[in-house]
Amino acid sequence: MEVVYWEGQRLFLLDQTKLPHQTTYVACSRYQEVAEAIYSLKVRGAPAIGVAAAYGYALAAFNYRADPGLPLEQFLDQAERELLATRPTAVNLRWALERMRDAYLNIQEKSLDNIRSVLLEAALAIHNRERKLEEKMADFGASLVPPEANILTYCNTGALATAGWGTALGVIRAAHNQGKSIKTFVPETRPVLQGARLTAWELHDAGIPFTLITDNMLGYVFLHEGIDLVLVGADRIVANGDFANKIGTYGLAVLANYHNCPFYVVAPSSTIDLDLEEGKEIPIEMRDPREVRELGGQLVSVKNCAVLNPAFDVTPHHLVTAVITEKGVLKPPLEKSIRRSFDEEGVQR
Ligand SMILES: CSC[C@H]1O[C@H](OP(=O)(O)O)[C@H](O)[C@@H]1O
């Protein structure tokens, strides 16, 4: 099933807010609709929002109508700003939009038709690049999974969150396909339930055994079920290996460390931000309080009560066993192995 696809000058997005009960698509004919879909989590997941934003930038070129008051370049700059402003934490958004802007600036033949064609090609190239490297990354990760393993993952890091295969969930999918006997524990992941609604849906669809748990059962499963490894995704990994991921990841990392359980981060190089040295510099998205006060649109607490709703937290690099990217398994000292993975051939920033 396609999560994001382009057809006839429109971008189609699988509406993830309707899953698992409805499989419906949002058809975006304007870049502003793509921005709204990213902010409202109709499309979500660091790599997926980068891919969607790339198409959104290309869509802006199709939206543009010659206007002496607003040249195309300024219109595209406006689209880039609006798309970038949707969600501040996942660096993939900035990574994809920078590549789209570079694609535009490198166009020699500046007819509107050619610009539209080149930008659409650039967005498709980003989509295909991410999809290809996710499968490679999954194989690196699957090599770390024992023949029999209890795995704890978090949030949703599958096809829905990426360009098609997944990051941490892609490793689980690859290990299952290799015949390994794995049991996956899936925390619901409050407040918007990416685990219960999306990861459970993906694993069920793939025929991969899993057990749904509530977020307050993490300690229990370490103690009573025994966890062999933890696999999580990331929204931004910085130069020293600190990383931002769905709220609750930090607590999971502390528990894994306490139980001497390997803790792996799985993410493509488009999630790595070498411009930041430490995790405390990562901007953390604070979302609508109604996401916490309500469940399925029903108030579950006191009306208009005070709420804290950070969408992400930061895990320090010393709790990370390794970072798995398309370049391989990056082991501590992470600052050194992350930089080396960029210095080697071809990892594009
Ligand atoms: C494969 S990265 C997915 C990453 O994105 C999720 O956040 P959100 O659902 O808010 O976009 C979560 O942090 C996942 O680890």
The ligand as an ORCA input file, in Angstrom:
! r2SCAN-3c Opt
* xyz 0 1
  C      10.825      6.298     11.173
  S      10.875      7.693     12.088
  C       9.387      7.666     12.917
  C       9.455      8.550     14.114
  O       8.515      9.601     13.945
  C       7.566      9.462     14.969
  O       7.034     10.683     15.372
  P       5.629     11.203     14.739
  O       4.699     10.029     14.691
  O       5.210     12.292     15.706
  O       5.976     11.751     13.371
  C       8.343      8.821     16.099
  O       9.201      9.719     16.731
  C       9.082      7.776     15.329
  O      10.187      7.204     15.959
*
